[in-house]
Amino acid sequence: LGTVPFGDITLSMQPPVLIARMETEEWVMRLIDQIKASGMQEFSLLDVGTGSGCIALLIAHHFPHARIYAVDRAPEALALARLNQQQLG
């Protein structure tokens, strides 16, 4: 599958992890806008069922001082999320 854009980041994708839906991307971008409007910069967030890490990593990209936790029960998903985290820095 290679890579896929998600918001303003690019994620590596590998089976069996699903590619995030366009609606998810739109929802996360709206959430980011709302958090920015609130003025919050430091907060904690838990992403349950992170998959590729798309939600957690996009929010972390916009809020470098936030504490983001991403969990998944599938080892393949966690491995992919870690790979994406490393690639994005």
N, CA, C and O atoms as a CHARMM CRD file, in Angstrom:
* protein
*
  356
    1    1 LEU  N      0.81700  -1.20800   0.00000 PROA 1      0.00000
    2    1 LEU  CA     0.00000   0.00000   0.00000 PROA 1      0.00000
    3    1 LEU  C      0.85100   1.25900   0.00000 PROA 1      0.00000
    4    1 LEU  O      0.44800   2.28100  -0.55400 PROA 1      0.00000
    5    2 GLY  N      2.01200   1.19500   0.61000 PROA 2      0.00000
    6    2 GLY  CA     2.88800   2.36500   0.60100 PROA 2      0.00000
    7    2 GLY  C      2.51400   3.40000   1.62600 PROA 2      0.00000
    8    2 GLY  O      2.51400   3.13000   2.82700 PROA 2      0.00000
    9    3 THR  N      2.18900   4.60200   1.14600 PROA 3      0.00000
   10    3 THR  CA     1.86900   5.70400   2.04900 PROA 3      0.00000
   11    3 THR  C      0.51900   6.31100   1.69300 PROA 3      0.00000
   12    3 THR  O     -0.01300   6.11600   0.60000 PROA 3      0.00000
   13    4 VAL  N     -0.01100   7.05400   2.65800 PROA 4      0.00000
   14    4 VAL  CA    -1.28800   7.72500   2.45000 PROA 4      0.00000
   15    4 VAL  C     -1.24400   9.06000   3.21400 PROA 4      0.00000
   16    4 VAL  O     -0.77400   9.10900   4.35000 PROA 4      0.00000
   17    5 PRO  N     -1.73600  10.14700   2.58300 PROA 5      0.00000
   18    5 PRO  CA    -1.80800  11.41400   3.31600 PROA 5      0.00000
   19    5 PRO  C     -2.95500  11.36300   4.32500 PROA 5      0.00000
   20    5 PRO  O     -3.99800  10.75600   4.08100 PROA 5      0.00000
   21    6 PHE  N     -2.72900  12.01800   5.46200 PROA 6      0.00000
   22    6 PHE  CA    -3.76900  12.14500   6.47900 PROA 6      0.00000
   23    6 PHE  C     -3.58800  13.52800   7.08500 PROA 6      0.00000
   24    6 PHE  O     -2.63400  13.76500   7.82600 PROA 6      0.00000
   25    7 GLY  N     -4.49700  14.44000   6.77100 PROA 7      0.00000
   26    7 GLY  CA    -4.29900  15.83200   7.17100 PROA 7      0.00000
   27    7 GLY  C     -3.04100  16.33700   6.49700 PROA 7      0.00000
   28    7 GLY  O     -2.87900  16.20200   5.28400 PROA 7      0.00000
   29    8 ASP  N     -2.14700  16.92000   7.28800 PROA 8      0.00000
   30    8 ASP  CA    -0.90400  17.41000   6.70600 PROA 8      0.00000
   31    8 ASP  C      0.30600  16.55600   7.07700 PROA 8      0.00000
   32    8 ASP  O      1.43300  17.05000   7.13300 PROA 8      0.00000
   33    9 ILE  N      0.05800  15.25700   7.33300 PROA 9      0.00000
   34    9 ILE  CA     1.13800  14.29400   7.52700 PROA 9      0.00000
   35    9 ILE  C      0.95700  13.16400   6.52400 PROA 9      0.00000
   36    9 ILE  O     -0.11900  13.00000   5.94800 PROA 9      0.00000
   37   10 THR  N      2.00100  12.39600   6.32200 PROA 10     0.00000
   38   10 THR  CA     1.93100  11.22900   5.44900 PROA 10     0.00000
   39   10 THR  C      2.29300  10.01100   6.26900 PROA 10     0.00000
   40   10 THR  O      3.31200   9.99600   6.96000 PROA 10     0.00000
   41   11 LEU  N      1.45300   8.98200   6.19200 PROA 11     0.00000
   42   11 LEU  CA     1.61400   7.77500   6.99200 PROA 11     0.00000
   43   11 LEU  C      1.96000   6.57900   6.11600 PROA 11     0.00000
   44   11 LEU  O      1.45700   6.44100   5.00100 PROA 11     0.00000
   45   12 SER  N      2.82100   5.72500   6.63600 PROA 12     0.00000
   46   12 SER  CA     3.06300   4.43800   5.99300 PROA 12     0.00000
   47   12 SER  C      1.88300   3.53500   6.29500 PROA 12     0.00000
   48   12 SER  O      1.29800   3.60900   7.37600 PROA 12     0.00000
   49   13 MET  N      1.53600   2.69400   5.35600 PROA 13     0.00000
   50   13 MET  CA     0.42200   1.76100   5.54100 PROA 13     0.00000
   51   13 MET  C      0.87000   0.35800   5.14700 PROA 13     0.00000
   52   13 MET  O      1.60100   0.16200   4.17600 PROA 13     0.00000
   53   14 GLN  N      0.40500  -0.61300   5.93600 PROA 14     0.00000
   54   14 GLN  CA     0.70700  -2.01800   5.67700 PROA 14     0.00000
   55   14 GLN  C     -0.50800  -2.84700   6.08900 PROA 14     0.00000
   56   14 GLN  O     -1.16400  -2.52900   7.08100 PROA 14     0.00000
   57   15 PRO  N     -0.81400  -3.90600   5.33700 PROA 15     0.00000
   58   15 PRO  CA    -1.88300  -4.79500   5.77300 PROA 15     0.00000
   59   15 PRO  C     -1.44100  -5.52000   7.04200 PROA 15     0.00000
   60   15 PRO  O     -0.24700  -5.78200   7.19100 PROA 15     0.00000
   61   16 PRO  N     -2.31700  -5.84600   7.93400 PROA 16     0.00000
   62   16 PRO  CA    -3.77300  -5.81700   7.84700 PROA 16     0.00000
   63   16 PRO  C     -4.40600  -4.54600   8.40900 PROA 16     0.00000
   64   16 PRO  O     -5.62200  -4.50000   8.59200 PROA 16     0.00000
   65   17 VAL  N     -3.60700  -3.51300   8.68500 PROA 17     0.00000
   66   17 VAL  CA    -4.14300  -2.28100   9.26400 PROA 17     0.00000
   67   17 VAL  C     -4.93000  -1.52800   8.20300 PROA 17     0.00000
   68   17 VAL  O     -4.48100  -1.37400   7.06700 PROA 17     0.00000
   69   18 LEU  N     -6.11000  -1.06100   8.59100 PROA 18     0.00000
   70   18 LEU  CA    -7.00000  -0.36200   7.66100 PROA 18     0.00000
   71   18 LEU  C     -6.56700   1.08100   7.45300 PROA 18     0.00000
   72   18 LEU  O     -6.03500   1.71600   8.36400 PROA 18     0.00000
   73   19 ILE  N     -6.79800   1.59000   6.25800 PROA 19     0.00000
   74   19 ILE  CA    -6.55600   3.00000   5.95900 PROA 19     0.00000
   75   19 ILE  C     -7.70600   3.80300   6.56800 PROA 19     0.00000
   76   19 ILE  O     -8.87400   3.43800   6.43600 PROA 19     0.00000
   77   20 ALA  N     -7.35200   4.90400   7.23800 PROA 20     0.00000
   78   20 ALA  CA    -8.38200   5.73600   7.86800 PROA 20     0.00000
   79   20 ALA  C     -9.30600   6.32600   6.81300 PROA 20     0.00000
   80   20 ALA  O     -8.87500   6.68600   5.71800 PROA 20     0.00000
   81   21 ARG  N    -10.55900   6.41700   7.15400 PROA 21     0.00000
   82   21 ARG  CA   -11.56500   6.95900   6.24400 PROA 21     0.00000
   83   21 ARG  C    -11.43300   8.48000   6.14200 PROA 21     0.00000
   84   21 ARG  O    -10.93200   9.13000   7.06000 PROA 21     0.00000
   85   22 MET  N    -11.88200   9.03000   5.03300 PROA 22     0.00000
   86   22 MET  CA   -11.85300  10.46500   4.82000 PROA 22     0.00000
   87   22 MET  C    -12.64700  11.19000   5.91300 PROA 22     0.00000
   88   22 MET  O    -12.27200  12.28500   6.33200 PROA 22     0.00000
   89   23 GLU  N    -13.73300  10.58500   6.36700 PROA 23     0.00000
   90   23 GLU  CA   -14.55300  11.19200   7.42300 PROA 23     0.00000
   91   23 GLU  C    -13.76100  11.31000   8.72000 PROA 23     0.00000
   92   23 GLU  O    -13.93800  12.26900   9.47100 PROA 23     0.00000
   93   24 THR  N    -12.89200  10.34300   8.98500 PROA 24     0.00000
   94   24 THR  CA   -12.06500  10.39400  10.18700 PROA 24     0.00000
   95   24 THR  C    -11.09200  11.56400  10.08700 PROA 24     0.00000
   96   24 THR  O    -10.90600  12.30800  11.05000 PROA 24     0.00000
   97   25 GLU  N    -10.48300  11.72300   8.93500 PROA 25     0.00000
   98   25 GLU  CA    -9.56200  12.84200   8.71900 PROA 25     0.00000
   99   25 GLU  C    -10.27300  14.17400   8.92800 PROA 25     0.00000
  100   25 GLU  O     -9.73800  15.06300   9.59000 PROA 25     0.00000
  101   26 GLU  N    -11.45700  14.31700   8.37700 PROA 26     0.00000
  102   26 GLU  CA   -12.22800  15.55600   8.53300 PROA 26     0.00000
  103   26 GLU  C    -12.57100  15.80300   9.99600 PROA 26     0.00000
  104   26 GLU  O    -12.48200  16.93500  10.47100 PROA 26     0.00000
  105   27 TRP  N    -12.96400  14.74900  10.71500 PROA 27     0.00000
  106   27 TRP  CA   -13.31300  14.87600  12.12600 PROA 27     0.00000
  107   27 TRP  C    -12.10400  15.32700  12.93400 PROA 27     0.00000
  108   27 TRP  O    -12.22000  16.21300  13.78000 PROA 27     0.00000
  109   28 VAL  N    -10.95100  14.72700  12.68200 PROA 28     0.00000
  110   28 VAL  CA    -9.74100  15.07800  13.42900 PROA 28     0.00000
  111   28 VAL  C     -9.33200  16.52000  13.13100 PROA 28     0.00000
  112   28 VAL  O     -8.93500  17.24300  14.04400 PROA 28     0.00000
  113   29 MET  N     -9.42100  16.94600  11.88700 PROA 29     0.00000
  114   29 MET  CA    -9.07600  18.33100  11.55800 PROA 29     0.00000
  115   29 MET  C    -10.01600  19.31800  12.26100 PROA 29     0.00000
  116   29 MET  O     -9.57400  20.37900  12.70300 PROA 29     0.00000
  117   30 ARG  N    -11.30000  18.98100  12.36700 PROA 30     0.00000
  118   30 ARG  CA   -12.23800  19.83600  13.12100 PROA 30     0.00000
  119   30 ARG  C    -11.87400  19.87400  14.59800 PROA 30     0.00000
  120   30 ARG  O    -11.93000  20.93000  15.22800 PROA 30     0.00000
  121   31 LEU  N    -11.49800  18.71300  15.15600 PROA 31     0.00000
  122   31 LEU  CA   -11.08300  18.65500  16.55500 PROA 31     0.00000
  123   31 LEU  C     -9.85000  19.52500  16.77600 PROA 31     0.00000
  124   31 LEU  O     -9.78300  20.26200  17.76000 PROA 31     0.00000
  125   32 ILE  N     -8.88600  19.44800  15.88500 PROA 32     0.00000
  126   32 ILE  CA    -7.67800  20.27000  15.99500 PROA 32     0.00000
  127   32 ILE  C     -8.04400  21.75100  15.97700 PROA 32     0.00000
  128   32 ILE  O     -7.51300  22.53100  16.76700 PROA 32     0.00000
  129   33 ASP  N     -8.93200  22.13500  15.09700 PROA 33     0.00000
  130   33 ASP  CA    -9.37700  23.53700  15.04200 PROA 33     0.00000
  131   33 ASP  C    -10.02800  23.96000  16.35500 PROA 33     0.00000
  132   33 ASP  O     -9.79000  25.06800  16.83600 PROA 33     0.00000
  133   34 GLN  N    -10.84800  23.08300  16.93900 PROA 34     0.00000
  134   34 GLN  CA   -11.51100  23.41100  18.20300 PROA 34     0.00000
  135   34 GLN  C    -10.51100  23.52400  19.34500 PROA 34     0.00000
  136   34 GLN  O    -10.63000  24.41100  20.19000 PROA 34     0.00000
  137   35 ILE  N     -9.52500  22.63000  19.37800 PROA 35     0.00000
  138   35 ILE  CA    -8.50900  22.70100  20.43100 PROA 35     0.00000
  139   35 ILE  C     -7.70000  23.98700  20.28300 PROA 35     0.00000
  140   35 ILE  O     -7.42300  24.66400  21.27300 PROA 35     0.00000
  141   36 LYS  N     -7.31900  24.32700  19.05400 PROA 36     0.00000
  142   36 LYS  CA    -6.57500  25.57100  18.82400 PROA 36     0.00000
  143   36 LYS  C     -7.39600  26.77500  19.25900 PROA 36     0.00000
  144   36 LYS  O     -6.86100  27.69700  19.87400 PROA 36     0.00000
  145   37 ALA  N     -8.68000  26.77900  18.94900 PROA 37     0.00000
  146   37 ALA  CA    -9.55000  27.89400  19.32900 PROA 37     0.00000
  147   37 ALA  C     -9.67100  28.03400  20.84700 PROA 37     0.00000
  148   37 ALA  O     -9.88200  29.13300  21.35900 PROA 37     0.00000
  149   38 SER  N     -9.53600  26.92000  21.55700 PROA 38     0.00000
  150   38 SER  CA    -9.63200  26.95700  23.01800 PROA 38     0.00000
  151   38 SER  C     -8.37000  27.51400  23.65800 PROA 38     0.00000
  152   38 SER  O     -8.38300  27.92300  24.81900 PROA 38     0.00000
  153   39 GLY  N     -7.27900  27.52900  22.89800 PROA 39     0.00000
  154   39 GLY  CA    -6.01300  28.01600  23.43500 PROA 39     0.00000
  155   39 GLY  C     -5.19500  26.97200  24.16700 PROA 39     0.00000
  156   39 GLY  O     -4.08900  27.25800  24.62500 PROA 39     0.00000
  157   40 MET  N     -5.72300  25.76800  24.28200 PROA 40     0.00000
  158   40 MET  CA    -4.98200  24.70200  24.97000 PROA 40     0.00000
  159   40 MET  C     -3.77300  24.28800  24.14300 PROA 40     0.00000
  160   40 MET  O     -3.86300  24.13800  22.92500 PROA 40     0.00000
  161   41 GLN  N     -2.65500  24.10800  24.80900 PROA 41     0.00000
  162   41 GLN  CA    -1.45500  23.59800  24.15800 PROA 41     0.00000
  163   41 GLN  C     -0.95200  22.34100  24.85400 PROA 41     0.00000
  164   41 GLN  O     -0.36100  21.46600  24.22200 PROA 41     0.00000
  165   42 GLU  N     -1.19100  22.25700  26.15800 PROA 42     0.00000
  166   42 GLU  CA    -0.75700  21.10300  26.94100 PROA 42     0.00000
  167   42 GLU  C     -1.98800  20.37300  27.45500 PROA 42     0.00000
  168   42 GLU  O     -2.76700  20.92400  28.23400 PROA 42     0.00000
  169   43 PHE  N     -2.15600  19.14600  27.02100 PROA 43     0.00000
  170   43 PHE  CA    -3.28500  18.32900  27.44500 PROA 43     0.00000
  171   43 PHE  C     -2.90100  16.87700  27.22100 PROA 43     0.00000
  172   43 PHE  O     -1.88700  16.58400  26.58900 PROA 43     0.00000
  173   44 SER  N     -3.71100  15.97400  27.74000 PROA 44     0.00000
  174   44 SER  CA    -3.50100  14.54000  27.53700 PROA 44     0.00000
  175   44 SER  C     -4.63400  13.99700  26.68700 PROA 44     0.00000
  176   44 SER  O     -5.77800  14.44300  26.78700 PROA 44     0.00000
  177   45 LEU  N     -4.29200  13.01400  25.83900 PROA 45     0.00000
  178   45 LEU  CA    -5.27500  12.41500  24.95300 PROA 45     0.00000
  179   45 LEU  C     -4.99700  10.91800  24.86800 PROA 45     0.00000
  180   45 LEU  O     -3.84000  10.50400  24.79400 PROA 45     0.00000
  181   46 LEU  N     -6.04400  10.11200  24.87800 PROA 46     0.00000
  182   46 LEU  CA    -5.93600   8.66600  24.73400 PROA 46     0.00000
  183   46 LEU  C     -6.62900   8.25600  23.44500 PROA 46     0.00000
  184   46 LEU  O     -7.82000   8.50800  23.26400 PROA 46     0.00000
  185   47 ASP  N     -5.87800   7.62200  22.55000 PROA 47     0.00000
  186   47 ASP  CA    -6.40700   7.11900  21.27700 PROA 47     0.00000
  187   47 ASP  C     -6.50400   5.59900  21.39800 PROA 47     0.00000
  188   47 ASP  O     -5.49900   4.89500  21.29900 PROA 47     0.00000
  189   48 VAL  N     -7.71800   5.10300  21.61000 PROA 48     0.00000
  190   48 VAL  CA    -7.95200   3.67000  21.77400 PROA 48     0.00000
  191   48 VAL  C     -8.24800   3.05300  20.41400 PROA 48     0.00000
  192   48 VAL  O     -9.11500   3.53300  19.68300 PROA 48     0.00000
  193   49 GLY  N     -7.52700   1.99100  20.07900 PROA 49     0.00000
  194   49 GLY  CA    -7.66800   1.37400  18.76800 PROA 49     0.00000
  195   49 GLY  C     -6.96100   2.21600  17.72100 PROA 49     0.00000
  196   49 GLY  O     -7.53400   2.52700  16.67700 PROA 49     0.00000
  197   50 THR  N     -5.73100   2.58100  17.99700 PROA 50     0.00000
  198   50 THR  CA    -5.01200   3.56200  17.18500 PROA 50     0.00000
  199   50 THR  C     -4.74500   3.14000  15.75000 PROA 50     0.00000
  200   50 THR  O     -4.61100   3.99800  14.87800 PROA 50     0.00000
  201   51 GLY  N     -4.66500   1.84400  15.47900 PROA 51     0.00000
  202   51 GLY  CA    -4.38900   1.40700  14.10800 PROA 51     0.00000
  203   51 GLY  C     -3.04400   1.92400  13.64000 PROA 51     0.00000
  204   51 GLY  O     -2.01500   1.62400  14.24700 PROA 51     0.00000
  205   52 SER  N     -3.04200   2.69400  12.57000 PROA 52     0.00000
  206   52 SER  CA    -1.80000   3.25200  12.01700 PROA 52     0.00000
  207   52 SER  C     -1.24900   4.39700  12.85600 PROA 52     0.00000
  208   52 SER  O     -0.13300   4.86000  12.62100 PROA 52     0.00000
  209   53 GLY  N     -2.02600   4.85400  13.83000 PROA 53     0.00000
  210   53 GLY  CA    -1.62800   5.99400  14.64900 PROA 53     0.00000
  211   53 GLY  C     -2.06200   7.32000  14.05600 PROA 53     0.00000
  212   53 GLY  O     -1.64000   8.37700  14.52600 PROA 53     0.00000
  213   54 CYS  N     -2.89900   7.27700  13.03100 PROA 54     0.00000
  214   54 CYS  CA    -3.24900   8.48700  12.28200 PROA 54     0.00000
  215   54 CYS  C     -3.80300   9.60300  13.17500 PROA 54     0.00000
  216   54 CYS  O     -3.37300  10.75100  13.05600 PROA 54     0.00000
  217   55 ILE  N     -4.73700   9.28900  14.05500 PROA 55     0.00000
  218   55 ILE  CA    -5.35000  10.32000  14.89000 PROA 55     0.00000
  219   55 ILE  C     -4.33800  10.87400  15.88500 PROA 55     0.00000
  220   55 ILE  O     -4.14700  12.08700  15.97900 PROA 55     0.00000
  221   56 ALA  N     -3.69600   9.98600  16.61900 PROA 56     0.00000
  222   56 ALA  CA    -2.73000  10.41200  17.63100 PROA 56     0.00000
  223   56 ALA  C     -1.58900  11.20800  17.01400 PROA 56     0.00000
  224   56 ALA  O     -1.17200  12.22600  17.56600 PROA 56     0.00000
  225   57 LEU  N     -1.08600  10.75500  15.88100 PROA 57     0.00000
  226   57 LEU  CA     0.06400  11.41500  15.26400 PROA 57     0.00000
  227   57 LEU  C     -0.29100  12.76000  14.63700 PROA 57     0.00000
  228   57 LEU  O      0.51600  13.68900  14.67600 PROA 57     0.00000
  229   58 LEU  N     -1.46900  12.87500  14.06800 PROA 58     0.00000
  230   58 LEU  CA    -1.87400  14.16500  13.51000 PROA 58     0.00000
  231   58 LEU  C     -2.08300  15.18500  14.62300 PROA 58     0.00000
  232   58 LEU  O     -1.67900  16.34000  14.48700 PROA 58     0.00000
  233   59 ILE  N     -2.70400  14.77500  15.71000 PROA 59     0.00000
  234   59 ILE  CA    -2.88600  15.69300  16.83700 PROA 59     0.00000
  235   59 ILE  C     -1.53400  16.05400  17.45000 PROA 59     0.00000
  236   59 ILE  O     -1.30200  17.21600  17.78200 PROA 59     0.00000
  237   60 ALA  N     -0.64100  15.07700  17.60300 PROA 60     0.00000
  238   60 ALA  CA     0.69500  15.34700  18.13800 PROA 60     0.00000
  239   60 ALA  C      1.46900  16.30100  17.22900 PROA 60     0.00000
  240   60 ALA  O      2.23900  17.13200  17.70900 PROA 60     0.00000
  241   61 HSD  N      1.26700  16.18100  15.92900 PROA 61     0.00000
  242   61 HSD  CA     1.92500  17.06000  14.96600 PROA 61     0.00000
  243   61 HSD  C      1.52900  18.51800  15.20800 PROA 61     0.00000
  244   61 HSD  O      2.36400  19.41700  15.10400 PROA 61     0.00000
  245   62 HSD  N      0.27000  18.74700  15.52500 PROA 62     0.00000
  246   62 HSD  CA    -0.22800  20.10300  15.73500 PROA 62     0.00000
  247   62 HSD  C     -0.01600  20.60500  17.15500 PROA 62     0.00000
  248   62 HSD  O     -0.00200  21.81300  17.39000 PROA 62     0.00000
  249   63 PHE  N      0.14900  19.68900  18.10500 PROA 63     0.00000
  250   63 PHE  CA     0.29400  20.07400  19.51100 PROA 63     0.00000
  251   63 PHE  C      1.48600  19.34300  20.12000 PROA 63     0.00000
  252   63 PHE  O      1.30500  18.35400  20.82900 PROA 63     0.00000
  253   64 PRO  N      2.70000  19.81600  19.85200 PROA 64     0.00000
  254   64 PRO  CA     3.89800  19.10700  20.31700 PROA 64     0.00000
  255   64 PRO  C      4.04500  19.03500  21.83700 PROA 64     0.00000
  256   64 PRO  O      4.81500  18.21800  22.34100 PROA 64     0.00000
  257   65 HSD  N      3.31800  19.87800  22.57300 PROA 65     0.00000
  258   65 HSD  CA     3.40800  19.84400  24.03100 PROA 65     0.00000
  259   65 HSD  C      2.33100  18.96600  24.67300 PROA 65     0.00000
  260   65 HSD  O      2.29100  18.82400  25.89500 PROA 65     0.00000
  261   66 ALA  N      1.47400  18.38600  23.86100 PROA 66     0.00000
  262   66 ALA  CA     0.42400  17.49400  24.38700 PROA 66     0.00000
  263   66 ALA  C      1.02900  16.13700  24.71000 PROA 66     0.00000
  264   66 ALA  O      2.03300  15.73400  24.12300 PROA 66     0.00000
  265   67 ARG  N      0.41600  15.44900  25.63600 PROA 67     0.00000
  266   67 ARG  CA     0.82900  14.09600  25.99800 PROA 67     0.00000
  267   67 ARG  C     -0.19100  13.14700  25.36000 PROA 67     0.00000
  268   67 ARG  O     -1.34700  13.10000  25.77800 PROA 67     0.00000
  269   68 ILE  N      0.23800  12.40600  24.36300 PROA 68     0.00000
  270   68 ILE  CA    -0.64900  11.54600  23.58900 PROA 68     0.00000
  271   68 ILE  C     -0.31900  10.08500  23.86900 PROA 68     0.00000
  272   68 ILE  O      0.83700   9.67000  23.78900 PROA 68     0.00000
  273   69 TYR  N     -1.34600   9.31400  24.19900 PROA 69     0.00000
  274   69 TYR  CA    -1.19900   7.87400  24.41100 PROA 69     0.00000
  275   69 TYR  C     -2.00900   7.16600  23.32700 PROA 69     0.00000
  276   69 TYR  O     -3.17400   7.49100  23.10200 PROA 69     0.00000
  277   70 ALA  N     -1.38900   6.20300  22.66300 PROA 70     0.00000
  278   70 ALA  CA    -2.06500   5.45100  21.60900 PROA 70     0.00000
  279   70 ALA  C     -1.95800   3.96300  21.94200 PROA 70     0.00000
  280   70 ALA  O     -0.86200   3.44700  22.16200 PROA 70     0.00000
  281   71 VAL  N     -3.09600   3.28100  21.97800 PROA 71     0.00000
  282   71 VAL  CA    -3.11100   1.85500  22.31400 PROA 71     0.00000
  283   71 VAL  C     -3.88500   1.07500  21.26200 PROA 71     0.00000
  284   71 VAL  O     -4.78500   1.60200  20.60600 PROA 71     0.00000
  285   72 ASP  N     -3.51900  -0.17700  21.11800 PROA 72     0.00000
  286   72 ASP  CA    -4.22400  -1.07400  20.21500 PROA 72     0.00000
  287   72 ASP  C     -3.93900  -2.49200  20.68100 PROA 72     0.00000
  288   72 ASP  O     -2.85800  -2.76700  21.20200 PROA 72     0.00000
  289   73 ARG  N     -4.88300  -3.38400  20.50100 PROA 73     0.00000
  290   73 ARG  CA    -4.67300  -4.77000  20.91500 PROA 73     0.00000
  291   73 ARG  C     -3.97000  -5.59400  19.84600 PROA 73     0.00000
  292   73 ARG  O     -3.51300  -6.70300  20.12400 PROA 73     0.00000
  293   74 ALA  N     -3.87800  -5.07000  18.62700 PROA 74     0.00000
  294   74 ALA  CA    -3.24800  -5.78900  17.52900 PROA 74     0.00000
  295   74 ALA  C     -1.76100  -5.42700  17.44600 PROA 74     0.00000
  296   74 ALA  O     -1.42800  -4.26100  17.23300 PROA 74     0.00000
  297   75 PRO  N     -0.87400  -6.39400  17.60800 PROA 75     0.00000
  298   75 PRO  CA     0.56100  -6.10800  17.53200 PROA 75     0.00000
  299   75 PRO  C      0.97900  -5.48300  16.20200 PROA 75     0.00000
  300   75 PRO  O      1.87500  -4.64000  16.16800 PROA 75     0.00000
  301   76 GLU  N      0.33000  -5.89400  15.09900 PROA 76     0.00000
  302   76 GLU  CA     0.66500  -5.32400  13.78700 PROA 76     0.00000
  303   76 GLU  C      0.34300  -3.83100  13.73500 PROA 76     0.00000
  304   76 GLU  O      1.08200  -3.04100  13.14800 PROA 76     0.00000
  305   77 ALA  N     -0.76700  -3.46600  14.35700 PROA 77     0.00000
  306   77 ALA  CA    -1.15900  -2.05500  14.38500 PROA 77     0.00000
  307   77 ALA  C     -0.16400  -1.24600  15.21300 PROA 77     0.00000
  308   77 ALA  O      0.25600  -0.16600  14.79700 PROA 77     0.00000
  309   78 LEU  N      0.20800  -1.75500  16.36600 PROA 78     0.00000
  310   78 LEU  CA     1.16900  -1.02800  17.20400 PROA 78     0.00000
  311   78 LEU  C      2.51200  -0.88100  16.50600 PROA 78     0.00000
  312   78 LEU  O      3.15100   0.16800  16.59600 PROA 78     0.00000
  313   79 ALA  N      2.93900  -1.92400  15.81200 PROA 79     0.00000
  314   79 ALA  CA     4.20900  -1.85400  15.08100 PROA 79     0.00000
  315   79 ALA  C      4.13400  -0.77700  13.99600 PROA 79     0.00000
  316   79 ALA  O      5.09400  -0.03100  13.80200 PROA 79     0.00000
  317   80 LEU  N      3.01900  -0.69000  13.29700 PROA 80     0.00000
  318   80 LEU  CA     2.85900   0.31500  12.25400 PROA 80     0.00000
  319   80 LEU  C      2.77700   1.71300  12.86100 PROA 80     0.00000
  320   80 LEU  O      3.36900   2.64900  12.32300 PROA 80     0.00000
  321   81 ALA  N      2.06700   1.87100  13.95500 PROA 81     0.00000
  322   81 ALA  CA     1.96600   3.16600  14.62000 PROA 81     0.00000
  323   81 ALA  C      3.35500   3.62200  15.09000 PROA 81     0.00000
  324   81 ALA  O      3.69900   4.79800  14.96400 PROA 81     0.00000
  325   82 ARG  N      4.14100   2.70000  15.62500 PROA 82     0.00000
  326   82 ARG  CA     5.50800   3.05400  16.04500 PROA 82     0.00000
  327   82 ARG  C      6.36400   3.45900  14.85400 PROA 82     0.00000
  328   82 ARG  O      7.12900   4.42000  14.93300 PROA 82     0.00000
  329   83 LEU  N      6.23500   2.72200  13.74100 PROA 83     0.00000
  330   83 LEU  CA     6.97800   3.06600  12.52100 PROA 83     0.00000
  331   83 LEU  C      6.60500   4.47200  12.06400 PROA 83     0.00000
  332   83 LEU  O      7.48200   5.27000  11.73300 PROA 83     0.00000
  333   84 ASN  N      5.31300   4.77700  12.04400 PROA 84     0.00000
  334   84 ASN  CA     4.86800   6.10600  11.63600 PROA 84     0.00000
  335   84 ASN  C      5.37900   7.17400  12.60500 PROA 84     0.00000
  336   84 ASN  O      5.77200   8.25700  12.17200 PROA 84     0.00000
  337   85 GLN  N      5.38000   6.88800  13.89000 PROA 85     0.00000
  338   85 GLN  CA     5.89400   7.82800  14.87000 PROA 85     0.00000
  339   85 GLN  C      7.37400   8.11600  14.60700 PROA 85     0.00000
  340   85 GLN  O      7.80400   9.26900  14.64300 PROA 85     0.00000
  341   86 GLN  N      8.13300   7.08400  14.34800 PROA 86     0.00000
  342   86 GLN  CA     9.56600   7.25500  14.08500 PROA 86     0.00000
  343   86 GLN  C      9.79800   8.05800  12.80200 PROA 86     0.00000
  344   86 GLN  O     10.67100   8.92400  12.75900 PROA 86     0.00000
  345   87 GLN  N      9.02800   7.77200  11.77600 PROA 87     0.00000
  346   87 GLN  CA     9.19300   8.47300  10.49700 PROA 87     0.00000
  347   87 GLN  C      8.81400   9.94500  10.60300 PROA 87     0.00000
  348   87 GLN  O      9.38600  10.79300   9.91800 PROA 87     0.00000
  349   88 LEU  N      7.84900  10.24100  11.46300 PROA 88     0.00000
  350   88 LEU  CA     7.39800  11.63500  11.62600 PROA 88     0.00000
  351   88 LEU  C      8.21300  12.39800  12.65800 PROA 88     0.00000
  352   88 LEU  O      8.13000  13.62300  12.74600 PROA 88     0.00000
  353   89 GLY  N      8.99800  11.66900  13.43600 PROA 89     0.00000
  354   89 GLY  CA     9.83300  12.32900  14.44800 PROA 89     0.00000
  355   89 GLY  C      9.05100  12.69400  15.66400 PROA 89     0.00000
  356   89 GLY  O      9.60500  13.25600  16.60900 PROA 89     0.00000
